[in-house]
Amino acid sequence: MVVLLVFILGVANFALHKAVLESGHPFLSGLGRLAPMSPGRFTLAVEFAVLFVALLVTAYGWTAIAWAYLIYTLANGLAGWLILTGKV
């Protein structure tokens, strides 16, 4: 059940991430210097790595990671909301 929750949170993170990438926010133009490939691909790869590790560790019984991933999702949600509404 906890693995399913982490998976659903991961889907929400990817949806928010895609919305932010498609927003065209000026902050995203600065990411080009940090990523060797396109910034969108790099950040999505990092997002996938975080989700993969969270799912793997949770599947092995470390349910506290689910709480950490929930906090990570809430932080992403707040940052995404700030970017998408133009408050940043």
C-alpha positions, 0 to 999 in steps of 0.5 A: 500500500505504501509503495502505491502511495509513493507511486501516486505521489511520483505521478503527481511530481512528474505532472507538476514538473512537466507543467513547470517545464512548459511554463516558459518561466525565465528561471528555466533559462538558467538551467542550461548551464547546469545540465550537460543535455537539455535541461528538461531531460536532465531534471526529469532524469533526476526526478525519475532517479528520486522516484525510483530510489523512493520506490525501491527503498519503500518496497524493501520495508523502509516506510519512513522514506514514504514520509520523506517523499511526501514532504518532497512532494509537498515542497515540489508542489509549493515551488511549482505553485509559486512558479506557475502563478508568477509569484517568483 
